[in-house]
Amino acid sequence: SLKDGGHNVNSETAMAFSSYLNILSKGEVDAPASPQLVSDYLNSISRDGIERLNTIENRMDDLESSVNQLPDAISGRLEQWQGEQDERLSNELSKIESFLVTANKSEYPSSAPVNGVNGDAYQSRLPL
């Protein structure tokens, strides 16, 4: 059943047509001018329903296609994120290495630092 603005369109049309037939049978309204008009009306309802179904089917196909593409899109985003994280980590490691190794070599050129710190040079810099 199709919905339009929260109302069931098929049920409303069916109820309206049923009501029309009831008041027609009671003689409260004039009969249709010809059987062809009734046939045309019923065909228009049927065509409208078919058009709505085709629209819904097309939307479902689009949705299914989008859902099928999700794993690839998610995988691509995760790979991109991992690449960016790897690059950030590499940059940070380079900064750490530059600060701890390169800076210490220029500050203490004749000493051989242990873990980046020369004990004698470090001690001489401590306040007494």
N, C-alpha and C positions, 0 to 999 in steps of 0.2 A: 504494500500500500504506500502510495506516494504522499509525502507531506508537503504542505505549502503554508508557511507561517504558523506551523504548529497544528494545522488542521489536516485531517485525512481527506485529500481531494477526491479520491475515488468513492469513499463512503458518502461524502456530501453530495456528489453528483447522483449517486445511486438513490440516496434518500429523497433528493429533490425530484428525480424522475418518478420514483415510486409514489410520492405525494401527488405529482401531476396526474399519474394514471388513476389514483384513487379519486381525485376530484373530477377527473374526466369521466370516470365510470358513474359518478353520482350526477353527472350532467351539470356540474357547477361551472365548467368552462366549455368553450366550443371545441369541437373535434378538430384535429389538424386538417388543413385544406386538402392534403393528399397523402397517401401512404408513402410517396416518394420523399416528402419533407421529413417524415418520421425516420425513414431509412437514412436520409442524408444526415440528420441529427445524430443518429446512433453511430454512423460511420465517422463523423467528426470527433465524437467522444473516443471512439476506438483509435483513430489516427493520432489524436492528442496523447492518448495513453502510450501508443507505440513510440511517438516522438520522445516522450518523457523517459520511457524505458531505454531508448537508444542513448539519450543524454546521460542517464545514470550509468549505463554500460560503458560509455566512453570515459566517464569520470573514474569508474572503477579500474579500467585499463590503465589510465594515467597514474592512479594511486598505486597499483600493483607494480608498474614500471619504476616508480619512485622508490618504493619499498625494496625492490630488487637491487637498486643502485646503492642503497644505504651501506651495505658491508664494504664495498669498494671505497666509498666516500669516507667512511670512518677509518678504514685502514690507511688511506692516503693521509688523512689528518694526523693519525697517530705517528706515521712515519715522519711526517714533516715536524711534528712536535719533538720526536726523539732526536731528529737531526739538529734542531735548534738547541735542545738541551745538551747534546754532545758538544756543539760549538761553544755554548756558554761555559761548560765545564772546562773545555780546552783553553779558553781565554782566561778563566780564573786560575787554572794551573800555571799558565804562562806568567800571569801576574805574580803568583806566589813564588815561582821559580826565579823570576826576575828580581823580586824583592829580597828573597832569602839568599840566593846563590850569587847573583851578579852584584848586588849592592855590597855584600860581605866581602867579596873578592876585591872590590875597589877600596873598601875601607880598611881591609887587613890583607894587603897584597903579599906579604912575606910569610904569613902564617898559614897553616893547613887547618881549616875549620873542621870540627867534628860536628856533624849534623847542622852545619851552617853557622856554628858559633865557636870561636876560639876562646878557650877558658881563660888564658892569661890576658888577652886583650879585653875580654868581657869584664874580668875582675878589675882591671885598671880603670875602667870607665865607671865603676860603681862609686857613689859618693861615700866618703869616709865618715 
